[in-house]
Amino acid sequence: VCVRYVWAKRLDGISGSPIFAHFGETLTGISTIRAFGHQRRFIAENESRISINQRADYTQKCGCDRWLPVRLETIGNSITFVVACLGVWQRGSTYTALVGLTLSYAIDMTGLLSWLIRIVSELESNMVSVERVSEYAELETEEATGAVTRGGVKGTPAG
């Protein structure tokens, strides 16, 4: 249950980063893009990245945010039902106050499950940021790949 929710949240976070990076790069180079007449290409690229992100967002919002609460409510209500049945079955040998206390805790189980899933998913979404930083830290530097030379970028004309 939690794995699907966390994975959808991770996909949403990972697919959102390229949108912001592309948009920032586009704003930085807007004069060059206009000078070479490549506005349509950059708009299409931006729309493509947004489309990918929206698929992940839709999966998370509609698939998980609606699916997960129904399942958690079902689990919580099942626990409450089992506790109530046990209380009725043991009515002659168990204190009524103990049955009431146990039922009260069983009813609170639904809220506890929801809170636990929310905390775990927040932790996982924060870990996506750590994963991205780790990926960037493991990338080869431009000097190591030979992309940058003394005179500038490799393969560009001097002067």
Secondary structure as UniProt FT lines:
FT   HELIX           2..28
FT   HELIX           30..36
FT   HELIX           39..58
FT   HELIX           59..64
FT   HELIX           65..89
FT   TURN            90..93
FT   HELIX           96..138
FT   HELIX           142..145
FT   STRAND          148..149
FT   TURN            150..151
FT   STRAND          152..153
FT   TURN            154..155
//
